[in-house]
């Protein structure tokens, strides 16, 4: 879901940077408030520059988290940028989700790395402005405004650091709170409890912003309501991420593998293989010789071979390199094996006998269904 609602914006230190679409709302909101406050021809360009400063502050904040997590041995895969911070997606196959009781100190160190990066930048930039550009009036108000971009750089970083220290998940203070909860319970329960606190903060901010905005119509109260909205969205995204991670670690392949599946022989012709593929819901097929599995082949590969070389044998175009997995392995293990070699199928064996297959398609489908079924059971238990 996080990736579906975000767009790629390049890589930094090997970490994929993606911008969440709520930044578009921020652009519109800044244009609206700045036009109303300042107007004039320069209002829109300065508003865009202010958004750029906020964007840069968020990037530096999240890179602080990414570097700290890499130092702890858990590399970041991607960073989803939101206007009030971001979501750093770690490699969920590297660390069991239920290990919060042993890793809470590490989690706290990673959490405080982001605000620390912003505070260092704010202090350094503030010192430079005080020494060489006193006319900027660093202590003047408003602290963050398109009318004074250098001052906004300092206070934008300071505000982002202090705001993220609130004990409202997924802010960094909320992550610290979750780490403390995780000392006594599983990470999923700890996350849900921290999310509840975070959403309560979000509702208070939105309500306070609406109540203040109605009589006065000032931009500050509108910002307050917008921040509450972004906080609420970010909390939901983080909860989904942890539930997904929980499914990866706690569900075994035997729970989701396909037991009724079609196979091909290396002596089958490509036309015969295509005919079997037409009458099957599978996109990928294990290739069996006798009782031994000797390769895998996809429906797409069969079609490409027929178009380019005409009819031939499966053995000539099958992929003889493949990974195997045991029934008791977790989804995280299968996901790691599939993505490590860019595979689309993994055979599941027991006592060296093929008992099932897992394809990337059915793996992603099953994870979504399992996460939803757990949510339904939890809601039923709470009602």
Order of alpha helices (4+ residues) and beta strands (2+ residues): beta-beta-alpha-alpha-beta-beta-alpha-alpha-alpha-alpha-alpha-beta-alpha-beta-beta-alpha-alpha-beta-alpha-beta-beta-alpha
